[in-house]
Amino acid sequence: RRVIMNIILDYDGTVHDCAKIYVPAFRKGYEYLTDRRLAPPLELSDSEISGWLGYSAADMWNGFMPQLDDKYKKICSELVGEEMMKMILDGKSELYSGAEAALEQLKNDGHRLFFLSNCSDAYMQAHRKAHSLDRFYTDYFCTENFAFRPKPEIFPFIKEKYAGDYIIIGDRFLDLQVAEKHGLDSVGCTYGYCGEHELDSADILVNDVSEIPDAVRNLVQKGV
């Protein structure tokens, strides 16, 4: 018999190849600081910048430059966000190669897909439109709509709205925390922006987005 699961997918670093728009946007924000001598010129690699993907804007700036005045953290967050939105609207955001096929397969297997991301509602809606995500997703949740609470605190709202069993899929420890706190199965995506050992608690690891449907099948079979 076919087992239907509710599948919560992180977006940036799991479905969306976010570095393509985040890295240039971040550099623009940092340039704002160096131009005003609020930060030293730094040769930051793309991978150093990408390491902050998955965090909320506030957590990112608090971790990256804790000494920076809150006013400038806010200005930079908005600058980075505006630049990313511009690139999405210009058609420069890209899903991982194979992501659409993987989402289609999950849907064809009968599962319900949910979008959950540490992002603003405007960012979520822009991607929803740019990539015609309604083909795949049942519902959308972003942390801004929950006062930027961490994902484990948002999950009960999703669970209350949609009954059933859940699997969590993501590339950062922030995603796996949902699974750990609520006793759910999880898939860790090593192709995203995780650090070494960050996904050790995942039930299954995948090295490419195309491997997600099989990972879900394995978890379903294990639980039947």
Salt bridges, closest charged atoms under 4 A:
ASP10 OD1 - LYS151 NZ 2.99
ASP12 OD1 - HIS16 ND1 2.69
ASP17 OD2 - LYS20 NZ 3.02
ASP46 OD1 - ARG27 NH2 2.67
ASP70 OD1 - LYS73 NZ 3.52
GLU78 OE2 - LYS74 NZ 2.78
GLU83 OE1 - LYS28 NZ 3.51
GLU94 OE1 - LYS20 NZ 3.25
GLU100 OE1 - ARG135 NH1 2.99
ASP109 OD2 - ARG217 NH2 3.15
ASP134 OD1 - ARG128 NE 2.74
ASP139 OD2 - LYS161 NZ 2.81
ASP175 OD1 - LYS151 NZ 2.54
ASP185 OD1 - LYS222 NZ 3.57
GLU196 OE2 - HIS197 NE2 3.65
GLU198 OE2 - ARG172 NE 2.69
ASP200 OD2 - HIS197 ND1 3.16
ASP203 OD1 - LYS222 NZ 3.83
ASP214 OD1 - ARG217 NH1 2.45
